[in-house]
């Protein structure tokens, strides 16, 4: 039986993983594009990778919008969402209306915590897989994808009832869909794709939150300083370490499991950052400099709310969230006022 995959958010990350899935026999990968639709429709994606070489990925179907995908009448086995998660701006689960059947698994390759909930509410019968990647990819121009380094991706079934209760009969479907998704990636040449259980995958998300929630808002508040500059400043180093430790303390209490031994410690993360002389800045700093909306809720707001629901406070994280959110609101208000 063929496997039919739809990519929602065919930017750099989505297009890269789509191009690898498309290498698998009897796997037909289609995409919903936005600004890059014309280029992709005409020429597909041109991928440049130090690991896989230069090649062209031509989607089975290229859709300009969700309506075109719905009108195709295709029954999707997997819908992979790789859009930026901005729940304070829009609910992207709405995009999937009319595309999800009882046999569809939704895979979310997105940053942050709590990204799964809108999809679970809208599609309660769907299997939901939660994925985290560290792959470094860019789209310097429409349809041109540069894979710079790393391919690692971890995915796990989203089964939040396991945090406080026992397994359910329906869990096996999401677990199987997640395992099969990882097997497809491996068959497509992603050797470091791993299937995790629910708790371990959520610990991966919390671990990444420790990095993003410390580095991202701090950079913006420090005048869009680079990761290297912040980690080599004595006072900022202490601040970043404190935020990370706060997250590392709370997450295992929420999920009922400790971080695996192989996960990097705060010291290891910061030592590695101190050696990164590329001048790279966190994504929030880049968004701030470009006047874009930042991923505040999934990186800062949701972790705070999830912790509070379980009776835990994270004062360092809450301080960053309060300040950066007001900075964004003040900037947006100034923009609106200048247009009047």
RADAFEN-V481060 format. One record per residue. PSI is psi in radians with two decimals (none if undefined). D_CENTER is the distance of its C-alpha to the mean C-alpha in Angstrom with 1 decimal. Layout:
# RADAFEN-V481060
[[PSI;D_CENTER] [PSI;D_CENTER]]
This chain:
# RADAFEN-V481060
[[2.33;29.3] [2.66;26.9] [2.20;23.1] [2.15;21.7] [2.37;18.0] [2.23;16.6] [2.13;13.7] [1.99;12.6] [1.11;11.3] [1.03;13.1] [-2.66;12.2] [-0.90;12.2] [-0.85;9.3] [-0.76;10.3] [-0.67;13.9] [-0.92;13.9] [-0.59;12.9] [-0.71;15.1] [-0.52;17.8] [-0.69;17.9] [-0.60;18.0] [-0.23;20.8] [-0.25;22.8] [2.34;23.4] [2.40;26.7] [0.47;26.8] [2.08;23.1] [1.98;22.9] [2.11;19.7] [2.84;19.7] [2.57;17.5] [2.02;17.4] [2.86;17.6] [-1.82;18.2] [-0.40;19.8] [0.21;20.0] [-0.90;21.8] [-0.77;25.3] [-0.74;24.6] [-0.69;22.6] [-0.66;25.2] [-0.70;28.0] [0.02;26.8] [-2.83;23.5] [2.31;21.0] [1.99;22.6] [2.33;20.6] [2.12;21.8] [2.34;20.8] [-0.36;22.8] [-0.66;22.2] [-0.04;22.7] [-2.88;24.9] [2.25;25.2] [2.89;24.9] [2.31;24.4] [2.00;22.2] [1.93;23.8] [2.62;21.9] [-0.77;24.2] [2.48;23.8] [2.02;22.4] [2.48;22.1] [-0.36;22.4] [2.95;21.1] [-0.57;20.4] [-0.73;24.1] [-0.70;25.0] [-0.70;22.7] [-0.74;24.4] [-0.31;27.8] [-0.38;27.3] [0.25;27.8] [2.42;25.5] [1.97;24.5] [2.34;21.0] [-0.71;20.3] [2.36;16.5] [2.04;14.4] [2.11;11.0] [2.10;8.8] [0.54;6.6] [2.85;7.8] [2.32;7.1] [1.91;7.5] [1.24;11.2] [-0.35;13.1] [-0.18;16.1] [-0.81;16.5] [2.76;15.9] [1.72;15.0] [-0.20;13.2] [-0.41;14.3] [-0.52;17.6] [-0.54;16.8] [-0.03;17.1] [2.28;20.6] [-0.03;23.2] [-0.32;20.8] [2.13;20.2] [3.09;23.1] [-0.30;24.0] [0.03;23.2] [2.41;19.7] [2.28;16.6] [2.15;13.3] [2.14;10.3] [1.87;6.9] [1.45;4.3] [2.69;1.7] [2.75;3.0] [-3.10;6.4] [2.63;9.1] [0.20;10.8] [-0.36;8.4] [-0.51;10.6] [-0.79;13.9] [-0.63;14.5] [-0.66;14.2] [-0.66;16.4] [-0.72;18.9] [-0.59;19.2] [1.24;19.4] [-0.33;20.9] [-0.12;22.3] [2.59;19.2] [2.25;17.6] [2.23;14.0] [2.37;11.9] [2.14;8.7] [2.54;7.0] [2.33;5.8] [2.70;7.1] [0.20;9.3] [2.44;10.8] [1.91;12.4] [2.71;13.0] [2.76;14.6] [1.44;16.5] [-0.47;19.7] [2.82;21.4] [2.15;20.9] [-0.10;20.5] [1.94;20.7] [2.18;17.8] [2.01;18.2] [1.97;16.5] [-0.93;17.6] [2.85;16.9] [2.57;15.1] [-0.06;13.9] [2.35;12.8] [2.33;10.4] [2.46;11.0] [2.53;11.0] [2.70;13.1] [2.45;14.8] [1.84;14.1] [1.23;17.7] [-0.35;17.9] [-0.35;21.7] [-0.31;21.9] [-0.59;21.1] [-0.09;24.6] [-2.72;26.3] [3.01;27.1] [2.75;25.8] [2.77;26.5] [-0.56;27.9] [-0.16;25.0] [-0.56;22.5] [-0.56;23.8] [-0.81;22.4] [-0.67;18.8] [-0.76;19.4] [-0.75;21.2] [-0.68;18.7] [-0.78;16.0] [-0.78;18.7] [-0.62;19.7] [-0.79;16.2] [-0.67;16.1] [-0.64;19.8] [-0.77;19.1] [-0.74;16.7] [-0.72;19.4] [-0.44;22.0] [0.11;20.3] [0.09;20.7] [1.58;17.4] [-0.47;19.5] [0.69;17.0] [2.28;15.0] [2.42;15.8] [2.14;16.0] [2.85;15.9] [3.06;17.5] [-0.91;15.9] [-0.76;17.0] [-0.69;16.0] [-0.71;12.4] [-0.55;12.2] [-0.61;14.1] [-0.76;11.5] [-0.78;9.0] [-0.65;12.2] [-0.75;13.1] [-0.57;10.1] [-0.70;10.9] [-0.68;14.4] [-0.92;13.7] [-0.72;11.5] [-0.34;13.8] [-0.88;16.8] [-0.80;16.4] [-1.07;14.8] [-0.57;17.3] [-0.70;20.0] [-0.83;19.9] [-0.81;20.3] [-0.36;23.1] [0.37;24.7] [0.52;25.1] [0.78;21.9] [2.68;23.0] [2.82;21.4] [-0.72;19.8] [-0.83;23.1] [-0.76;25.3] [-0.78;23.8] [-0.34;23.9] [0.08;27.5] [2.20;28.8] [-0.84;30.5] [-0.70;29.8] [-0.65;26.1] [-0.84;25.6] [-0.68;27.1] [-0.85;24.9] [-0.76;21.6] [-0.70;23.0] [-0.72;24.0] [-0.80;20.7] [-0.77;19.0] [-0.59;22.0] [-0.78;21.7] [-0.77;18.2] [-0.47;19.5] [-0.70;22.5] [-0.72;21.1] [-0.85;18.2] [-0.52;20.7] [-0.62;23.0] [-0.74;20.6] [-0.17;19.6] [0.26;23.1] [2.55;22.3] [2.81;22.3] [2.39;19.7] [2.66;20.8] [-0.49;23.2] [-0.14;21.2] [2.42;18.5] [2.46;19.2] [2.97;21.4] [-0.71;21.3] [-0.73;24.2] [-0.71;22.6] [-0.82;19.5] [-0.62;21.8] [-0.73;24.3] [-0.70;21.9] [-0.64;20.8] [-0.37;24.5] [-0.13;25.0] [1.69;22.5] [0.27;24.9] [-0.27;22.9] [0.20;22.7] [2.56;18.9] [2.69;17.5] [2.77;14.3] [-0.61;12.2] [-0.66;13.9] [-0.72;17.2] [-0.72;16.6] [-0.71;15.8] [-0.78;18.8] [-0.52;21.0] [0.06;20.2] [0.35;20.8] [2.82;17.4] [2.38;15.9] [2.73;13.6] [1.08;10.6] [-0.73;13.3] [-0.80;13.0] [-0.40;9.7] [-0.53;10.3] [-0.95;14.0] [-0.87;15.6] [-0.78;14.0] [-0.70;14.6] [-0.78;18.1] [-0.71;18.8] [-0.75;17.8] [-0.74;20.0] [-0.63;22.8] [-0.46;22.9] [0.09;23.7] [0.33;26.2] [2.50;24.5] [2.59;24.3] [1.44;22.3] [-0.62;24.6] [-0.79;23.1] [-0.69;19.7] [-0.64;21.5] [-0.81;23.6] [-0.77;20.8] [-0.82;19.2] [-0.78;22.7] [-0.79;23.5] [-0.58;20.5] [-0.73;20.3] [-0.63;24.1] [-0.73;23.8] [-0.73;21.5] [-0.70;23.8] [-0.74;26.8] [-0.77;25.6] [-0.67;24.9] [-0.71;28.3] [-0.67;30.0] [-0.78;28.5] [-0.74;29.7] [-0.63;33.1] [-0.35;33.7] [-0.24;33.4] [none;36.1]]
